[in-house]
Amino acid sequence: MKNVKTSVDGDILTITVDLSQEVGPSSSGKTIIIGSSMGNKPIDRKHPDVRVGVNVYKKV
């Protein structure tokens, strides 16, 4: 994951993205990526069937 952190406390998933960072331009060049899970990822070993997909971006 790029600039995306997840944590699970009981049954609560928390996703943290630092909005002051930029990862780089998107492949199309139309947006700047701030954070990405790089596809759908499992959140932890306790919940193997639960996945998360995150994309945070802004226009150029």
Buried (B, 14 or more C-beta within 10 A) or exposed (E): BBBBEBEBEEEEBEBEBEEEEBBEEBEEEEBBBBBBBEEEEEBEEEEEEEEBEBBBBEEE
